[in-house]
Each structure stands twice: as C-alpha cells, then as structure tokens.
Amino acid sequence: MSLTGWWRRARWRLYAPVYDRLASPFERGRRRAVERLSPTPGDRILLVGCGTGLDLEHMPDGASITAIDVVPENARRTAERAEALDLDVETRVADAEDLPFADASFDAVALHLLLAVVPDPEAVLAETARVLASDGRVSVFDKFVPEGTTPSLGRRAVNPVARLLFSDVTRKLEPMVAGTPLTVGTREWVLGGFYSVATLEPA
Ligand SMILES: C[S@@+](CC[C@H](N)C(=O)[O-])C[C@H]1O[C@@H](n2cnc3c(N)ncnc32)[C@H](O)[C@@H]1O
C-alpha cells in the first residue's frame, strides 16, 4: 500500500476515539438524510463507511442492517453501538469500492460523509448501484459544491489540507452520479449550504 493509501485509512483509526464529538455538529444533516432514506423495519439496509455507527441511532427496530467500514476499529465501534442499542447489525470490514455483496442485496443504502472522503467516489457509486434492489434508494449526505458553480477560492485554498486531514471540499455530486446507473432524486442544502442531503435511485 502507498503512503497516501496508508494515511487515508490511518487517519480514521486515529480519529475514532473522538469521532462522535467531532461529528456532533452534523447531526441535523444526518437526521435529515435518514428521514429522506425512510428506512422501514422490513428493509435490508447497508451503511457504507459506517464510521462509529452514528447512523444506527436513527435506524428502525426490526430492520436488517449491514454496516461496513474499511477500518477495523470503526467496524468494531459500530458493532459495540449496535449492541448498546439492541439492534441486529452485521458489521464487516470491507472496501466501499469493492463491496462483498451479491447484486440487488439491499433496499436502502446510506452514503453519509463518504463520497468526499474516498479516492474514487464513482467506483463507490457503481458498487452501490450494483448491490441496490431495482426499487431501492440511496441517501447521500456530504459537503458538495453546487452544480453550475465553481469551487470558491477559499475552498480551493484550503482543499490540499482539508483533503489530507479529512475530506475533499471541492467535489460536486452530479458529475459523480453521471455515468452510473443512478440518478439524483431529491436534493437539499443543509448546515449553512455547505452540506447537501440527496437521494439517489436507479435510473
Ligand atoms: C467521515 S467518516 C463518516 C462515517 C459515517 N458514515 C458517519 O456518517 O459518521 C468516513 C468513514 O469512511 C470510512 N472509509 C474511508 N474510505 C473507505 C472505503 N474505501 N471503504 C469503506 N469505508 C471507508 C472511514 O474509515 C470512516 O469511518
């Protein structure tokens, strides 16, 4: 693994003990994204890049939930949270760019704070589309630049450091989705317009 690849994963292991506190300002956006996903007790739900499992707090009882993260420490923390919440969750260590699941295995997929983090978001979306049922739905919650605009000078200036420490702040959702078998359903801006909640569905 290259040094960049190593750091890309190591940083999330480093942040894991304090992640819940770091992510607390995003709670309103996360809640909105789960509302848009509308998970129901009968759904097969996949949380991709689950982190410490904060999405679990908003999942319905009785759903069949699978959560994957490439960092074992995060998968472990998600399993602990599932136990504390008394939710039945299968946690796996896996790469979002190469999901270890059969085609059409899930009714709902959450991509929360992930597409701006991974090196190849298109690959994550292609894998998401593959494992999604034909009537399935996807929620995306992340920091994106609005389509039809260019990233501000400020965003471009801080991006090299932001990308190194946590995530890219110059990405747009629409070009990522174009070229995948998914289409953007709903879209709204949250948290001062810096973050966006969107739903994707099979095109
Ligand atoms: C910003 S955190 C978001 C965590 C969680 N989804 C949330 O909303 O709080 C990004 C997470 O993605 C995970 N991650 C990064 N690259 C990944 C990949 N290629 N496959 C799976 N998980 C990945 C990291 O380990 C980290 O837990």
The ligand as a Tripos MOL2 file, in Angstrom:
@<TRIPOS>MOLECULE
LIG
   27    29     1     0     0
SMALL
NO_CHARGES

@<TRIPOS>ATOM
      1 C1        -16.1470   10.9420    7.6920 C.3       1 LIG1
      2 S1        -16.2660    9.2900    8.2170 S.3       1 LIG1
      3 C2        -18.0320    9.0240    8.0690 C.3       1 LIG1
      4 C3        -18.5230    7.9310    8.9610 C.3       1 LIG1
      5 C4        -20.0300    7.7240    8.9860 C.3       1 LIG1
      6 N1        -20.5490    7.3600    7.6880 N.3       1 LIG1
      7 C5        -20.7460    8.9430    9.5060 C.2       1 LIG1
      8 O1        -21.6460    9.4430    8.8150 O.co2     1 LIG1
      9 O2        -20.4290    9.3990   10.6050 O.co2     1 LIG1
     10 C6        -15.6500    8.3750    6.8250 C.3       1 LIG1
     11 C7        -15.6410    6.8890    7.1090 C.3       1 LIG1
     12 O3        -15.4200    6.2120    5.8630 O.3       1 LIG1
     13 C8        -14.5270    5.1550    6.0880 C.3       1 LIG1
     14 N2        -13.8950    4.8510    4.7980 N.ar      1 LIG1
     15 C9        -12.9900    5.5980    4.1230 C.ar      1 LIG1
     16 N3        -12.6720    5.0110    2.9550 N.ar      1 LIG1
     17 C10       -13.4130    3.8730    2.8890 C.ar      1 LIG1
     18 C11       -13.5380    2.8410    1.9360 C.ar      1 LIG1
     19 N4        -12.8380    2.8570    0.7940 N.pl3     1 LIG1
     20 N5        -14.3740    1.8230    2.1940 N.ar      1 LIG1
     21 C12       -15.0940    1.7870    3.3500 C.ar      1 LIG1
     22 N6        -15.0210    2.7460    4.3010 N.ar      1 LIG1
     23 C13       -14.1940    3.7820    4.0690 C.ar      1 LIG1
     24 C14       -13.5690    5.6720    7.1460 C.3       1 LIG1
     25 O4        -12.8920    4.6430    7.8120 O.3       1 LIG1
     26 C15       -14.5420    6.4280    8.0450 C.3       1 LIG1
     27 O5        -15.0700    5.5930    9.0240 O.3       1 LIG1
@<TRIPOS>BOND
     1     1     2 1
     2     2     3 1
     3     2    10 1
     4     3     4 1
     5     4     5 1
     6     5     6 1
     7     5     7 1
     8     7     8 2
     9     7     9 1
    10    10    11 1
    11    11    12 1
    12    11    26 1
    13    12    13 1
    14    13    14 1
    15    13    24 1
    16    14    15 ar
    17    14    23 ar
    18    15    16 ar
    19    16    17 ar
    20    17    18 ar
    21    17    23 ar
    22    18    19 1
    23    18    20 ar
    24    20    21 ar
    25    21    22 ar
    26    22    23 ar
    27    24    25 1
    28    24    26 1
    29    26    27 1
@<TRIPOS>SUBSTRUCTURE
     1 LIG1         1 GROUP 0 **** ****
